[in-house]
């Protein structure tokens, strides 16, 4: 029996724990129990799971495996690498409703949330978070520690290098490359190659006017 430890107890934890526990309850995940949660701050809500203490102070057991419920790409990288140095093993979770091509490649500690799809010949690196309703196109490449927000998309043969963040409903066009540690803002369409460490946005000013038809 494997003991799954969820690292991080914020909002993403609330979602991820339910996805995993529901798949366990429905028989989609075998020989797995959720042992508890690690966080450097004692969480307000652990969904009834044991709080196992701060991340750095945990002693890894022989049957322990880890998954990171953390949305910050830099924090994901640092925590993943620190745990790996201590000999941790990582759990790759593919929700029962997600579709991952047999020819796709997924690294260690990858999360593929409900209703997402990873298409033919796609490559997803270690410790990547693929949130709900995400599309990773054929031959697309996602580097280590990236976070893909809900409804985002990498089209065919597009790439997002390590530490990248793709906001909600953001899209990288086919064969477009986004270099390392870039943040793509929500609802942004990336139509050209992007250099490393950029923030990319198509945001315009938010306008609010009084509705004169309401009295």
N, C-alpha and C positions, 0 to 999 in steps of 0.2 A: 504494500500500500504506500502510495506516494503522499507526502504531506505538502500541500501547496500553501505557500506564504505570500500574501499580497503585500507589496511594498508601496506605501502611500495610502492615506486614509481620508482624502478629500472627496470632492464631488465625483471624480472619475471612478474612485473606489466603489462608491454606492452603485454605479451602473455596472461596472465590471464584475463585482461580486455576484450580483443577481444573474447576469448572463451565465457565469460559470456554475453557480449553484443550481440554476434551472436545468442546465445541461446534465449535471450530475443526477438530479432528481429524475430526469426523463430517460436515463440510461445511455446518454450519448458519451459520457466520460466515465471510464471504468478505473478501478483501483486508484481513486483519487479522493482525498478529503481536504477541505480548506481548514488548515491548522489555525490560522490567525492572521493578524495584520501588524506590520511594523510601521512606525512613523516617529520622527524625532520629537513631535509634539503629541501628547496624549489626546487622542481624538474624542470628540463629543459623541459621535455615533459610529459604532463598529458593526452595526447590523447583527448584534449578538455574538460576534466572533471575539475570541480572546485578544486582548491587546498584548503583544509580545515585547513591547518596549521600543527604544530607539534603534535605528537601523544599524549603526556601527557597533552596538553592544551585543548584538545577537550572536549566539554560538550556533553554527550550522550543524544540523544533525545529518545522519547518513541518508535518510529518506526524504530530506527537505528539497523542494524545488521552488523557484521564485518566479514571480511575475510582477511587473512594475505598473502600478496604476497612477502614473505621473504624466501630466500633460506638457510640462516644460522640457524642451529638448535637451538643454544643457544639464539640468538635474538628472534626466534619464541617463545620459551618458556617464556622468560622474558616479552615480549610484550603481549602475550596471557594472562599470569597470572595477569599482571598489569591491563589490560582492564577488565578482569573478576572480579577483586577486586572492580572495579568501577561500576559493574553491567551490563557489556556489554553482549549481546547475539551474538552468532556466527552462520554464514551461512555455511552449508555443501553443496558444489557444486559438482555435478556429471554431467560431460559433456554428452550431448545427444548421443555421439558416444561411450561412455564408457559402460562397462557391469559390474554391481554389482549384485552378487547373492542375491536372497531374503533371504537366510539363513546367509549372511554375516552381521557383525555388524560394524557400522561406528560411530565414536564419533563426537563431536561438532567441527565445523570449518574445517572439512576434505575437501580436494580438490582432485578430481579424474579427471585428464585431458583427452583429447581426446585419444581414442583407447586403453585405459587401461582396465584391467580386475581385479576384486576382486572376487575370487572364493568361492565356497561353504564353509560355516562355518569359513571363515576367520574373524579375529577381527582386526580392525584398530582403534587405539586410537584417542584421541582428538588432533586437530590441526596438523594433518599429511598432508604432501603434496605428492601426487602421480602424478608424471609428466607423459608425454606422453608415450604410448606404454609400460607401466609397467605391469608386471604380479605378482599378489599376489595369491599364490597357496592355494589349499584347506587346511583349518585348520591352515593356517599361522597366526602369530601374529605380529602386528606392534605396538610398544609402542607410547605413546604420543610424539608429537613434532618431529617425524622423518621426514626425507626428502628422497624420493625415486626418483632418477634422471632418465632421459629418458632411456628406454630399459632395465632397471634393473629388477631383478626377485628374489622373495622369492619363493622357491619351496614348495611342500606340507609339512605342519606341521613345517616349519622353523619359526624362530622368530628373530626379531630385536627389542631389548628393547629400552626404551625411550631415545630420543635425538640422535638416530642413523642416520648416513648419508650413503646412498647407492649410489655410483657413477654411472656414465653412463655405461650401459652394465655390471655392477657388478651382480654376482649371488650368492645367498646363497643356498646351496644344501639342499635336503630334510632332515627334522628332525634335522637340525643344528641350534644351538642357538648362537646368537651374543648378548653379554651383553650390558649394557647401555653405551651411549655416545661414541660409536665406529664410526670410519670413515672407510668405505670400499672403496678403491680406484677404479677408473674406470677400467673396464675389468678384475676385480679380481674375481676369483672363490673361495668361502669360503667352504672348505670341512671338517672343524673340528670346534668344539665349540671355541668361542673366549671370553676371559675375558673382563671386563669393561674397557673403556677409552683407547682402543687400536687403532692404525692406521694399517690397513691391506692392503698390496699391493703385487702384483705379477710383478711389473714393472721391466723391464730390461733396460739396457742402450740403448738410442736412437743412431742409427748408420746412418751416412750420408756419401755417397761416390759419387764421380763424375761419371756421366754416360758417359763412353768412346765412346758410340755409337752416342752421339750428338756432332756435330762439331760447 
